[in-house]
């Protein structure tokens, strides 16, 4: 049970760090979430938003970070 607790705490801390980074990026006027390639469809009664380019860039960055973490652990 203690291992699961440590994992949950680690995930929580990671989410807090990601949240703080997103807040700082928003204050620095870096257009995270409104990059070219993000799909936005606005109609009369609804708005559909799909952050395609943001998702791709986030995936690349997380892949690199996890790769570096794995390399440093071994």
C-alpha positions as CSV (number, residue, x, y, z in Angstrom):
1,X,0.0,0.0,0.0
2,X,2.8,2.4,0.7
3,X,4.1,2.1,-2.9
4,X,0.7,3.0,-4.3
5,X,0.6,6.0,-1.9
6,X,4.0,7.2,-3.1
7,X,2.9,6.9,-6.7
8,X,-0.3,8.9,-6.1
9,X,1.7,11.6,-4.3
10,X,4.2,11.7,-7.1
11,X,1.4,12.1,-9.7
12,X,-0.2,14.8,-7.6
13,X,3.1,16.7,-7.4
14,X,3.6,16.3,-11.1
15,X,0.2,17.8,-11.8
16,X,0.9,20.7,-9.5
17,X,4.2,21.4,-11.4
18,X,2.4,21.2,-14.7
19,X,-0.3,23.6,-13.5
20,X,2.2,26.1,-12.3
21,X,4.1,26.0,-15.6
22,X,0.9,26.5,-17.5
23,X,0.0,29.5,-15.4
24,X,3.5,31.0,-15.9
25,X,3.3,30.4,-19.6
26,X,-0.1,32.2,-19.7
27,X,1.3,35.2,-17.9
28,X,4.3,35.4,-20.3
29,X,1.9,35.6,-23.3
30,X,3.2,32.4,-24.8
31,X,0.3,31.0,-26.9
32,X,0.0,27.5,-25.4
33,X,-3.4,26.2,-26.5
34,X,-3.8,28.6,-29.4
35,X,-1.0,27.5,-31.7
36,X,-1.3,27.3,-35.5
37,X,-2.7,23.9,-36.2
38,X,-5.2,23.9,-33.3
39,X,-8.7,23.3,-34.6
40,X,-11.4,25.7,-33.5
41,X,-15.0,25.6,-34.9
42,X,-17.3,28.3,-33.7
43,X,-21.0,28.0,-34.5
44,X,-24.1,29.9,-33.3
45,X,-24.7,27.7,-30.2
46,X,-21.4,26.0,-29.5
47,X,-17.6,26.1,-29.9
48,X,-15.5,23.0,-30.6
49,X,-11.8,23.2,-29.8
50,X,-9.3,20.5,-30.5
51,X,-5.7,21.5,-29.6
52,X,-4.0,19.3,-32.2
53,X,-0.6,21.1,-32.5
54,X,-0.5,21.7,-28.8
55,X,-1.0,18.0,-28.2
56,X,1.8,17.1,-30.6
57,X,4.3,19.5,-29.0
58,X,3.3,18.4,-25.5
59,X,3.7,14.7,-26.6
60,X,7.2,15.4,-28.0
61,X,8.3,17.3,-24.8
62,X,7.0,14.7,-22.5
63,X,8.6,11.9,-24.5
64,X,12.0,13.7,-24.3
65,X,11.6,14.4,-20.5
66,X,10.7,10.8,-19.8
67,X,13.5,9.5,-22.0
68,X,16.0,11.6,-20.1
69,X,14.6,10.5,-16.7
70,X,14.9,6.9,-17.8
71,X,18.5,7.4,-19.0
72,X,19.5,9.0,-15.7
73,X,18.0,6.2,-13.6
74,X,20.1,3.5,-15.3
